[in-house]
Amino acid sequence: MKTLSTRHTGTPAPRRLTTGIIAAAAAALIIAAAVTGIAGPRLLADPGAIVRWGLPAATTLHHLAMAVTLGALAIAATVLPPATGNGRPHPAREHAMAVASAAATVWALAAASILILAYADTVGLPVSGSPEFTEQLAFYMTNHTLGRTWLAITVISAIVATLAFAVRSPGAVTATALLAATAVVPLSLIGHVAGSDDHNGAVNALALHLLGASLWTGGVITLGLIAGKLTAGTDLMRTALARFSIMAGTAFALVVASGIINTAYRIGGWDGLASTYGSLVIFKTSATLALGYIGFEHRRWIAGNTGSLTGRRLIWQLITVETLVLGAVMAVAAVLGKTPPPVPRVPEPPATPANILTGYDLPPEVSVGAWLTQWRWDWLWIAVAVILTLAYLTAVRRLRAAGKSWPWRRTAAWLAGLALLVYVTSGAPTVYLPVLFGMHTAAHLLLIFAVPLLLTGARPYLLASATLPRRTDATLGWREAMSAWPDSGPGRLLARPAAAGVLTAAALAVFYYSPLFRWSLADHVGHELMISASLAIGLVLAAAVLGTRPGSGNRAGVFTLLGLSALLVLWAVHTAALGQPVQGEWFASLGRTDAAGVLADFRSGAVAMLLAGAVPLLCAAAATALRSTRTRRL
């Protein structure tokens, strides 16, 4: 196939595109800084012009470099094949990895610069090499929240930069991309919405915003930088753009939805849009929607115009415009982080023990109405539930359009599992779990047993196998991601019901009788990791006892479910008879005045173990035994 040059295809030259992105970001940064006045001299503790202008500039460069790193790694893992037909490394993917390596290096340098500049900005001193400055900087990095956060980001970016240079296998590149994505966690904890009254909800919304923006921005810029390699073949370009459009569409939805939520946290009301902060939000929102329209044009032209020269030229011209606007949006986002919002960043000082320990006041007493009226939105798991719902329903629709049937009870099980996930993570269980041991136990066990059993009973693996084509170019798609665990060594081991049952029982014991329980109560990151680990362990158990294919349920699965039920009954009896509560000091320090109520609540955890743990297991055991009996009869 004849190779098309950059000149004749309209693809942007990497140097010109990079220069354009930097110029657009610099222009937007200067204008936004001038409008807000964040770079102006201070009356007191002025750190100097280098710090005042260097910090927002370094932040802009950091956000751009992090986005390009994550986007390039995601494209290398999920969009571009690792090798050509003759077994040689694919030039487009090698170029994407080179982009990731360079961007990660810039990311690490920018993060280290922010660490130094943020300290100088905090103390109001110019950057210097004096012993006093360096000693205090070391103290700042290890003892101040902001310093520890930027130190962690610097370490993550340095590791990612090293791996991006070294690794090339699909699995290693995917792992590196996941490591890069973890940087959004510390960034969200110090973001401009982290100080709102609903700290946990704001942090999760900002994390989703950063993740979506990084994948979208970095992916588009990477496509622009490797455009010359993609136009070497029409089929490759069509495949790459089609795959990226799916990722970009999901990222765009995350950016828009989380952006609205973040704005609501910080603006406070419609009047806030008239402020300087609101003006920047309006510009950022308008640019985002314009970029979404450009992405729509991508998908519209991909359908049938990539084979023509005019079609290819228009697509890459749209990508060029998109990258320039994204650079400007990143600069505005950096200025927004330094601009005081209409709603004060720091909430009222904590006035109650519960507020000091958990960040929230004590909720009202548990009642029938409270089960339906008490909500604390966890946007992370709401986003997961929405994405999985849309993916499952789309697959069912495709299957039925092909003339094949899909049992409605499986769809109902999938929707019920996701609805239960949202309720447990955003409803009354999540409101009361930091203050009531019984509620914490109920929520935890529902996440380990009920939710995974419902989701696995919906047979998502079978649905994916029937509707998603298997990729033959060694890239990672939805189907390949779902089969990665069952095909691995640990996956084959834990496919045995007995092994999965032992893992589940050990995980429960380690969690409740180790510092992990206290960490999940006191720290938002610990809470989210508890939810993630519970779901992961529960899905492993459910896949082992229910199987992933019809008729795979067996006697070992039933015995494992019955054995776990018996263990939960014994644990419930032990908990009810125990005089000293687990983490009793925590639950007694929340400002509750009735000591007897604390102990009674602890004993109510025994009831939760039976209702939220043993009952779902027994129901699953009965269903598995009934299915096995019907299979043998057939």
C-alpha positions as CSV (number, residue, x, y, z in Angstrom):
1,M,0.0,0.0,0.0
2,K,1.4,3.4,-0.9
3,T,2.5,5.5,2.0
4,L,0.9,9.0,2.2
5,S,3.1,11.8,3.3
6,T,2.0,14.3,5.9
7,R,2.1,17.1,3.4
8,H,-0.6,15.4,1.2
9,T,-2.9,14.1,3.8
10,G,-3.3,17.2,5.9
11,T,-1.9,15.6,9.0
12,P,-0.2,18.0,11.4
13,A,3.6,17.9,11.8
14,P,4.4,17.0,15.4
15,R,6.6,20.0,16.0
16,R,4.1,22.5,14.6
17,L,1.3,20.8,16.6
18,T,3.3,20.9,19.8
19,T,4.2,24.5,19.3
20,G,0.6,25.3,18.6
21,I,-0.6,23.6,21.8
22,I,2.0,25.4,23.9
23,A,1.1,28.7,22.3
24,A,-2.6,28.2,22.8
25,A,-2.1,27.2,26.4
26,A,0.2,30.1,27.1
27,A,-2.1,32.6,25.6
28,A,-5.1,31.3,27.6
29,L,-3.0,31.2,30.7
30,I,-1.9,34.9,30.4
31,I,-5.4,36.1,29.6
32,A,-7.0,34.1,32.5
33,A,-4.3,35.2,34.9
34,A,-4.8,38.8,33.9
35,V,-8.6,38.5,34.3
36,T,-8.4,36.9,37.8
37,G,-5.3,38.8,39.0
38,I,-3.7,35.6,40.6
39,A,-0.3,36.6,39.3
40,G,-0.3,40.1,40.6
41,P,2.0,41.3,43.4
42,R,0.9,40.6,47.0
43,L,0.8,43.2,49.8
44,L,2.1,40.6,52.3
45,A,4.4,37.6,51.9
46,D,5.0,38.1,48.2
47,P,7.0,35.1,46.8
48,G,8.1,37.1,43.7
49,A,7.1,37.1,40.1
50,I,8.9,33.8,39.3
51,V,6.6,31.9,41.8
52,R,3.5,33.9,41.0
53,W,3.7,33.2,37.2
54,G,5.7,29.9,37.5
55,L,3.2,28.0,39.6
56,P,0.2,28.4,37.2
57,A,2.5,27.8,34.2
58,A,4.0,24.7,35.8
59,T,0.5,23.5,36.7
60,T,-0.7,23.9,33.1
61,L,2.3,22.0,31.8
62,H,1.8,19.3,34.5
63,H,-1.9,18.8,33.5
64,L,-1.0,18.7,29.8
65,A,1.9,16.3,30.3
66,M,-0.1,14.0,32.6
67,A,-3.0,13.9,30.1
68,V,-0.7,13.1,27.1
69,T,1.1,10.4,29.1
70,L,-2.2,8.7,30.1
71,G,-3.7,9.2,26.7
72,A,-0.7,7.8,24.8
73,L,-0.5,4.8,27.1
74,A,-4.2,4.1,26.7
75,I,-4.0,4.3,22.9
76,A,-0.9,2.1,22.9
77,A,-2.8,-0.5,25.0
78,T,-6.3,-0.4,23.5
79,V,-6.1,1.2,20.0
80,L,-2.9,0.3,18.2
81,P,-1.5,-3.2,17.5
82,P,1.9,-3.9,19.1
83,A,3.3,-5.5,15.9
84,T,2.9,-5.6,12.2
85,G,2.1,-8.6,10.1
86,N,5.8,-9.6,9.9
87,G,6.2,-9.5,13.6
88,R,8.1,-6.2,13.8
89,P,7.1,-3.5,16.3
90,H,4.3,-1.4,14.8
91,P,5.7,2.1,14.0
92,A,2.5,3.8,15.1
93,R,2.5,2.2,18.5
94,E,6.2,2.7,18.9
95,H,5.6,6.4,18.2
96,A,2.8,6.5,20.7
97,M,5.1,5.0,23.3
98,A,7.8,7.5,22.5
99,V,5.2,10.2,23.0
100,A,4.3,8.6,26.4
101,S,7.9,8.5,27.4
102,A,8.6,12.1,26.6
103,A,5.4,13.3,28.1
104,A,6.0,11.3,31.3
105,T,9.4,12.9,31.7
106,V,8.0,16.4,31.3
107,W,5.2,15.4,33.8
108,A,7.8,14.3,36.4
109,L,9.8,17.5,36.0
110,A,6.6,19.7,36.1
111,A,5.4,17.9,39.3
112,A,8.8,18.4,41.0
113,S,8.7,22.1,40.0
114,I,5.2,22.5,41.4
115,L,6.4,20.9,44.7
116,I,9.1,23.6,45.0
117,L,6.9,26.5,43.8
118,A,3.9,25.5,45.9
119,Y,6.1,25.6,49.0
120,A,7.4,29.0,48.1
121,D,3.9,30.2,47.4
122,T,2.6,28.8,50.7
123,V,5.3,30.5,52.9
124,G,5.6,33.6,50.7
125,L,9.3,33.3,50.0
126,P,11.2,33.4,46.7
127,V,12.8,30.2,45.6
128,S,16.4,30.0,46.7
129,G,19.1,27.4,47.5
130,S,19.7,28.5,51.0
131,P,20.0,25.8,53.7
132,E,17.0,27.3,55.5
133,F,14.8,27.1,52.4
134,T,15.9,23.5,51.6
135,E,15.4,22.3,55.2
136,Q,11.9,23.8,55.4
137,L,11.1,22.3,51.9
138,A,12.1,18.9,53.2
139,F,9.8,19.4,56.2
140,Y,7.0,20.5,53.8
141,M,7.3,17.4,51.6
142,T,7.0,15.0,54.5
143,N,4.7,16.8,57.0
144,H,2.4,19.1,55.0
145,T,-0.6,17.6,53.2
146,L,0.0,19.6,50.0
147,G,3.7,18.7,50.1
148,R,3.1,15.0,50.6
149,T,0.6,15.0,47.8
150,W,2.9,16.6,45.2
151,L,5.7,14.3,46.4
152,A,3.5,11.3,45.7
153,I,2.6,12.6,42.3
154,T,6.3,13.2,41.5
155,V,7.1,9.7,42.5
156,I,4.2,8.2,40.4
157,S,5.2,10.3,37.4
158,A,8.9,9.3,37.7
159,I,8.0,5.6,37.9
160,V,5.6,5.9,34.9
161,A,8.4,7.7,32.9
162,T,10.8,4.9,33.6
163,L,8.3,2.2,32.7
164,A,7.2,4.0,29.5
165,F,10.8,3.8,28.3
166,A,11.3,0.2,29.2
167,V,8.1,-1.8,28.6
168,R,6.4,-2.8,25.4
169,S,4.3,-5.9,26.1
170,P,0.5,-5.3,26.1
171,G,0.1,-6.3,29.7
172,A,3.0,-4.1,30.9
173,V,1.8,-1.1,28.9
174,T,-1.7,-1.6,30.4
175,A,-0.3,-1.8,33.9
176,T,1.7,1.4,33.3
177,A,-1.4,3.2,32.1
178,L,-3.3,2.1,35.2
179,L,-0.4,3.4,37.4
180,A,-0.5,6.7,35.6
181,A,-4.3,6.9,36.2
182,T,-3.8,6.6,39.9
183,A,-2.3,10.1,39.9
184,V,-5.9,11.5,39.7
185,V,-6.5,10.3,43.3
186,P,-4.0,12.6,45.1
187,L,-4.9,15.4,42.7
188,S,-8.6,15.2,43.5
189,L,-7.9,15.2,47.3
190,I,-6.3,18.7,47.0
191,G,-8.5,20.0,44.2
192,H,-10.6,23.2,44.3
193,V,-13.7,21.2,45.3
194,A,-12.1,19.1,48.0
195,G,-13.0,21.7,50.7
196,S,-16.7,21.6,50.1
197,D,-19.1,20.4,52.7
198,D,-19.6,17.1,51.0
199,H,-15.9,16.3,50.8
200,N,-16.2,12.7,49.7
201,G,-18.7,13.3,46.9
202,A,-16.7,16.3,45.7
203,V,-13.4,14.4,45.6
204,N,-15.0,11.5,43.6
205,A,-16.6,13.9,41.1
206,L,-13.3,15.7,40.7
207,A,-11.4,12.4,40.2
208,L,-13.8,11.4,37.5
209,H,-13.4,14.8,35.9
210,L,-9.6,14.6,35.9
211,L,-9.6,11.0,34.5
212,G,-12.1,11.8,31.7
213,A,-10.2,15.0,30.8
214,S,-6.9,13.3,30.8
215,L,-8.0,10.4,28.6
216,W,-9.8,12.7,26.2
217,T,-7.2,15.5,26.0
218,G,-4.2,13.2,26.0
219,G,-5.7,10.8,23.5
220,V,-6.6,13.6,21.0
221,I,-3.1,15.2,21.3
222,T,-1.5,11.8,20.9
223,L,-3.5,11.1,17.7
224,G,-2.3,14.4,16.4
225,L,1.3,13.7,17.1
226,I,1.3,10.2,15.5
227,A,-1.0,11.2,12.6
228,G,1.8,10.7,10.1
229,K,2.1,7.0,11.1
230,L,-1.6,6.3,11.0
231,T,-2.2,7.6,7.5
232,A,0.1,5.0,6.1
233,G,-2.9,2.7,5.8
234,T,-6.6,3.4,5.4
235,D,-7.7,0.3,7.4
236,L,-5.4,1.2,10.3
237,M,-6.6,4.8,10.5
238,R,-10.3,3.8,10.3
239,T,-9.8,1.2,13.1
240,A,-7.8,3.5,15.3
241,L,-10.2,6.4,15.0
242,A,-13.2,4.1,15.6
243,R,-11.7,2.6,18.7
244,F,-10.6,6.0,20.0
245,S,-14.0,7.5,19.4
246,I,-15.6,5.0,21.9
247,M,-13.0,5.9,24.5
248,A,-13.3,9.7,23.7
249,G,-17.1,9.5,23.9
250,T,-17.1,7.9,27.3
251,A,-14.5,10.4,28.5
252,F,-16.5,13.3,27.2
253,A,-19.6,12.1,29.1
254,L,-17.5,11.9,32.3
255,V,-16.1,15.3,31.8
256,V,-19.4,17.0,31.2
257,A,-21.3,15.2,34.0
258,S,-18.6,15.6,36.6
259,G,-18.0,19.2,35.5
260,I,-21.6,20.0,36.2
261,I,-21.4,18.4,39.6
262,N,-18.1,20.1,40.5
263,T,-19.6,23.5,39.4
264,A,-22.6,22.9,41.6
265,Y,-20.3,22.3,44.6
266,R,-18.3,25.4,44.0
267,I,-20.6,28.0,42.5
268,G,-23.4,27.6,45.0
269,G,-26.1,29.1,42.9
270,W,-26.9,30.9,39.6
271,D,-25.5,34.1,41.0
272,G,-22.0,32.6,41.2
273,L,-21.9,32.5,37.4
274,A,-21.6,36.3,37.4
275,S,-18.3,36.1,39.3
276,T,-14.8,35.9,37.8
277,Y,-14.7,32.2,38.7
278,G,-18.1,31.8,37.0
279,S,-16.8,33.5,33.9
280,L,-14.0,31.0,33.6
281,V,-16.4,28.1,34.2
282,I,-18.6,29.4,31.4
283,F,-15.6,29.6,29.0
284,K,-14.4,26.2,30.0
285,T,-17.9,24.7,29.5
286,S,-18.4,26.3,26.2
287,A,-15.1,25.1,24.9
288,T,-15.9,21.6,26.2
289,L,-19.2,21.5,24.3
290,A,-17.5,22.7,21.2
291,L,-14.9,20.0,21.5
292,G,-17.7,17.5,21.9
293,Y,-19.2,18.7,18.6
294,I,-15.8,18.2,16.9
295,G,-15.7,14.7,18.3
296,F,-19.1,14.1,16.8
297,E,-17.8,15.2,13.5
298,H,-15.0,12.7,13.8
299,R,-17.4,9.8,14.2
300,R,-19.6,11.1,11.4
301,W,-16.8,11.2,9.0
302,I,-15.2,7.9,10.1
303,A,-18.2,6.0,8.8
304,G,-17.3,6.3,5.1
305,N,-14.8,9.0,4.3
306,T,-11.4,7.7,5.6
307,G,-10.8,6.2,2.3
308,S,-10.7,9.5,0.5
309,L,-8.0,12.1,0.6
310,T,-10.5,14.9,1.4
311,G,-12.0,12.9,4.3
312,R,-8.6,12.2,5.8
313,R,-7.5,15.8,5.5
314,L,-10.7,17.0,7.2
315,I,-10.4,14.5,10.1
316,W,-6.8,15.6,10.9
317,Q,-7.7,19.3,10.6
318,L,-10.5,18.7,13.1
319,I,-8.0,16.9,15.4
320,T,-5.6,19.8,15.1
321,V,-8.3,22.4,16.1
322,E,-9.3,20.1,19.0
323,T,-5.8,19.9,20.4
324,L,-5.4,23.7,20.3
325,V,-8.7,24.3,22.1
326,L,-7.8,21.5,24.6
327,G,-4.5,23.2,25.4
328,A,-6.4,26.5,26.1
329,V,-8.9,24.7,28.3
330,M,-6.1,23.1,30.3
331,A,-4.6,26.5,31.0
332,V,-8.0,27.9,32.2
333,A,-8.4,24.8,34.4
334,A,-5.0,25.6,36.0
335,V,-6.1,29.2,36.7
336,L,-9.4,28.0,38.1
337,G,-7.4,26.0,40.7
338,K,-5.9,29.2,42.0
339,T,-9.0,31.4,41.7
340,P,-11.2,31.7,44.9
341,P,-14.7,30.4,44.0
342,P,-17.9,32.2,45.1
343,V,-18.5,29.5,47.7
344,P,-15.7,29.6,50.4
345,R,-13.2,26.8,50.0
346,V,-12.9,26.0,53.7
347,P,-16.1,24.9,55.4
348,E,-17.1,25.9,58.9
349,P,-14.8,24.5,61.6
350,P,-15.9,21.1,62.8
351,A,-18.1,21.5,65.9
352,T,-18.9,17.8,66.8
353,P,-16.7,14.7,67.4
354,A,-18.5,13.0,64.5
355,N,-17.6,15.9,62.1
356,I,-14.0,15.8,63.2
357,L,-13.7,12.1,62.7
358,T,-15.8,11.5,59.6
359,G,-16.2,14.9,58.1
360,Y,-20.0,14.8,58.6
361,D,-22.4,15.4,61.5
362,L,-24.2,12.5,63.1
363,P,-27.1,11.4,60.9
364,P,-30.6,11.2,62.4
365,E,-31.7,8.0,64.2
366,V,-32.3,5.1,61.9
367,S,-36.0,4.8,61.0
368,V,-38.1,3.4,58.3
369,G,-38.1,6.8,56.5
370,A,-34.3,7.2,56.9
371,W,-33.7,4.1,54.7
372,L,-35.2,6.0,51.8
373,T,-34.4,9.7,52.6
374,Q,-30.7,9.6,53.7
375,W,-28.4,9.9,50.7
376,R,-24.7,10.8,50.2
377,W,-23.9,10.5,46.5
378,D,-20.8,8.5,45.6
379,W,-20.3,9.7,42.0
380,L,-17.6,7.2,41.3
381,W,-19.9,4.2,41.7
382,I,-22.8,6.0,40.1
383,A,-20.6,6.5,37.0
384,V,-19.6,2.8,37.1
385,A,-23.2,1.7,37.4
386,V,-24.4,4.0,34.5
387,I,-21.6,2.8,32.2
388,L,-22.2,-0.8,32.9
389,T,-25.9,-0.4,32.5
390,L,-25.5,1.2,29.1
391,A,-23.0,-1.4,28.0
392,Y,-25.1,-4.3,29.0
393,L,-28.3,-3.0,27.5
394,T,-26.5,-2.1,24.3
395,A,-25.2,-5.6,24.0
396,V,-28.6,-7.1,24.6
397,R,-30.0,-4.9,21.9
398,R,-27.3,-5.9,19.4
399,L,-28.0,-9.6,20.2
400,R,-31.7,-9.3,19.6
401,A,-31.1,-7.3,16.4
402,A,-29.1,-10.3,15.2
403,G,-32.2,-12.5,15.8
404,K,-31.0,-14.1,19.0
405,S,-32.8,-14.1,22.3
406,W,-31.5,-13.2,25.8
407,P,-33.4,-14.2,29.0
408,W,-35.0,-11.2,30.6
409,R,-34.2,-12.6,34.1
410,R,-30.5,-12.1,33.4
411,T,-31.1,-8.4,32.4
412,A,-33.2,-8.0,35.5
413,A,-30.4,-9.5,37.7
414,W,-27.8,-7.1,36.1
415,L,-30.0,-4.1,36.7
416,A,-30.8,-5.2,40.3
417,G,-27.2,-5.7,41.1
418,L,-26.2,-2.3,39.9
419,A,-29.1,-0.7,41.6
420,L,-28.1,-2.4,44.8
421,L,-24.5,-1.2,44.3
422,V,-25.7,2.4,43.9
423,Y,-27.9,2.2,47.0
424,V,-25.2,0.7,49.2
425,T,-22.6,3.2,48.1
426,S,-24.8,6.3,48.0
427,G,-27.9,5.6,50.2
428,A,-28.6,5.0,53.8
429,P,-25.9,2.3,54.3
430,T,-23.1,4.7,53.3
431,V,-24.5,7.5,55.5
432,Y,-24.7,5.3,58.6
433,L,-21.7,3.0,58.1
434,P,-19.1,5.3,59.7
435,V,-21.1,5.6,62.9
436,L,-23.0,2.3,63.2
437,F,-21.1,-1.0,63.2
438,G,-24.2,-2.9,62.2
439,M,-24.8,-0.8,59.2
440,H,-21.1,-1.0,58.2
441,T,-21.3,-4.8,58.4
442,A,-24.5,-4.9,56.4
443,A,-23.1,-2.7,53.6
444,H,-19.8,-4.6,53.5
445,L,-21.4,-8.0,53.2
446,L,-23.9,-6.8,50.6
447,L,-20.9,-5.7,48.5
448,I,-19.1,-9.0,48.9
449,F,-22.1,-11.4,48.4
450,A,-25.4,-9.9,47.1
451,V,-24.1,-7.5,44.5
452,P,-21.5,-9.9,42.9
453,L,-23.9,-12.8,42.9
454,L,-26.6,-10.7,41.1
455,L,-24.1,-9.4,38.5
456,T,-22.5,-12.8,37.9
457,G,-25.9,-14.4,37.5
458,A,-26.6,-12.0,34.6
459,R,-23.8,-13.8,32.6
460,P,-22.0,-10.7,31.3
461,Y,-19.2,-12.9,30.0
462,L,-21.5,-14.9,27.8
463,L,-23.2,-11.7,26.5
464,A,-19.8,-10.2,25.7
465,S,-18.7,-13.4,23.9
466,A,-21.9,-13.3,21.8
467,T,-21.8,-9.6,20.8
468,L,-18.2,-8.4,20.9
469,P,-15.7,-9.5,18.2
470,R,-12.5,-11.0,19.4
471,R,-9.5,-8.8,18.5
472,T,-6.8,-10.5,16.6
473,D,-4.1,-7.7,16.8
474,A,-3.2,-8.2,20.5
475,T,-4.9,-4.9,21.6
476,L,-7.0,-4.8,24.8
477,G,-10.8,-4.6,24.2
478,W,-13.8,-5.2,26.4
479,R,-13.9,-8.9,25.6
480,E,-10.1,-9.3,26.1
481,A,-10.3,-7.4,29.4
482,M,-13.1,-9.7,30.7
483,S,-11.2,-12.9,29.7
484,A,-7.8,-11.7,31.1
485,W,-8.5,-12.8,34.7
486,P,-10.1,-16.3,33.9
487,D,-7.2,-17.1,31.6
488,S,-4.5,-16.2,34.1
489,G,-2.8,-18.5,36.6
490,P,-4.4,-17.0,39.7
491,G,-7.7,-16.9,37.9
492,R,-7.6,-20.6,37.1
493,L,-6.7,-21.4,40.7
494,L,-9.5,-19.3,42.2
495,A,-12.0,-20.7,39.7
496,R,-12.2,-23.6,42.2
497,P,-15.0,-22.9,44.6
498,A,-13.1,-24.1,47.7
499,A,-10.1,-21.8,46.9
500,A,-12.4,-18.8,46.4
501,G,-14.3,-19.6,49.6
502,V,-11.0,-19.7,51.6
503,L,-10.0,-16.3,50.0
504,T,-13.3,-14.7,51.0
505,A,-13.2,-16.0,54.6
506,A,-9.6,-14.9,55.0
507,A,-10.3,-11.5,53.6
508,L,-13.2,-10.9,56.0
509,A,-11.0,-12.0,59.0
510,V,-8.1,-9.8,58.0
511,F,-10.2,-6.8,57.3
512,Y,-12.2,-6.7,60.6
513,Y,-9.4,-7.7,62.9
514,S,-6.6,-5.5,61.5
515,P,-6.0,-1.8,61.1
516,L,-7.7,-2.0,57.7
517,F,-11.1,-1.6,59.4
518,R,-10.1,1.6,61.1
519,W,-8.6,3.0,57.9
520,S,-11.8,2.4,56.0
521,L,-13.7,4.3,58.7
522,A,-11.4,7.3,59.0
523,D,-10.1,7.8,55.4
524,H,-12.0,8.3,52.2
525,V,-9.4,6.5,50.1
526,G,-9.6,3.6,52.5
527,H,-13.4,3.5,52.2
528,E,-13.2,3.5,48.4
529,L,-10.6,0.7,48.4
530,M,-12.7,-1.3,50.8
531,I,-15.6,-1.1,48.3
532,S,-13.3,-2.0,45.4
533,A,-11.7,-4.9,47.2
534,S,-15.1,-6.2,48.4
535,L,-16.5,-6.2,44.9
536,A,-13.4,-7.9,43.5
537,I,-13.4,-10.7,46.0
538,G,-17.1,-11.1,45.7
539,L,-16.9,-11.4,41.9
540,V,-14.1,-14.0,42.2
541,L,-16.3,-16.0,44.6
542,A,-19.5,-15.6,42.5
543,A,-17.7,-16.7,39.3
544,A,-16.3,-19.8,41.1
545,V,-19.6,-21.0,42.6
546,L,-21.9,-19.9,39.8
547,G,-19.6,-20.4,36.9
548,T,-19.4,-18.3,33.7
549,R,-21.2,-20.8,31.5
550,P,-24.6,-22.5,31.6
551,G,-24.5,-25.7,33.6
552,S,-21.2,-24.9,35.2
553,G,-22.7,-24.9,38.7
554,N,-21.6,-27.9,40.6
555,R,-21.7,-29.6,44.0
556,A,-18.5,-28.0,45.1
557,G,-20.0,-24.6,44.6
558,V,-23.1,-25.4,46.7
559,F,-20.9,-26.8,49.5
560,T,-18.8,-23.7,49.4
561,L,-21.8,-21.4,49.7
562,L,-23.2,-23.5,52.6
563,G,-19.8,-23.5,54.3
564,L,-19.5,-19.7,54.1
565,S,-23.0,-19.4,55.5
566,A,-22.1,-21.6,58.4
567,L,-19.0,-19.5,59.1
568,L,-21.1,-16.3,59.1
569,V,-23.6,-17.9,61.5
570,L,-20.7,-18.7,63.9
571,W,-19.3,-15.2,63.5
572,A,-22.7,-13.7,64.3
573,V,-23.0,-15.8,67.4
574,H,-19.4,-14.8,68.5
575,T,-20.1,-11.1,67.8
576,A,-23.4,-11.1,69.8
577,A,-21.7,-12.8,72.8
578,L,-18.6,-10.6,72.7
579,G,-18.4,-8.0,75.4
580,Q,-15.8,-5.7,73.7
581,P,-16.8,-4.3,70.3
582,V,-14.5,-4.3,67.3
583,Q,-13.1,-0.8,67.0
584,G,-15.3,0.1,69.9
585,E,-13.1,3.2,70.6
586,W,-14.0,4.6,67.2
587,F,-17.8,4.1,67.5
588,A,-17.8,5.4,71.2
589,S,-15.9,8.6,70.2
590,L,-18.5,9.9,67.7
591,G,-20.4,11.9,70.3
592,R,-23.2,9.4,71.0
593,T,-24.4,9.8,74.6
594,D,-25.8,6.3,75.1
595,A,-23.1,3.8,75.8
596,A,-25.6,1.0,76.0
597,G,-26.7,2.0,72.5
598,V,-23.2,1.6,71.2
599,L,-23.0,-1.9,72.5
600,A,-26.5,-2.7,71.2
601,D,-25.5,-1.4,67.8
602,F,-22.4,-3.7,67.8
603,R,-24.6,-6.7,68.6
604,S,-27.0,-5.6,65.8
605,G,-24.0,-6.4,63.5
606,A,-24.7,-10.0,64.2
607,V,-28.2,-9.6,62.7
608,A,-26.6,-7.9,59.7
609,M,-24.2,-10.8,59.2
610,L,-27.2,-13.1,58.9
611,L,-29.4,-10.9,56.7
612,A,-26.8,-9.4,54.5
613,G,-24.4,-12.3,54.4
614,A,-25.9,-15.7,55.1
615,V,-29.3,-15.1,53.4
616,P,-27.8,-14.2,49.9
617,L,-25.4,-17.2,50.2
618,L,-28.2,-19.6,51.0
619,C,-30.3,-18.2,48.2
620,A,-27.4,-18.7,45.8
621,A,-26.8,-22.2,47.0
622,A,-30.5,-23.1,46.5
623,A,-30.5,-21.6,43.0
624,T,-27.2,-23.4,42.1
625,A,-28.5,-26.7,43.4
626,L,-31.8,-26.3,41.5
627,R,-30.0,-25.5,38.3
628,S,-27.6,-28.4,38.6
629,T,-30.6,-30.8,39.2
630,R,-32.4,-29.5,36.0
631,T,-29.2,-29.8,34.0
632,R,-28.8,-33.5,35.1
633,R,-32.4,-34.2,34.1
634,L,-31.8,-32.8,30.7
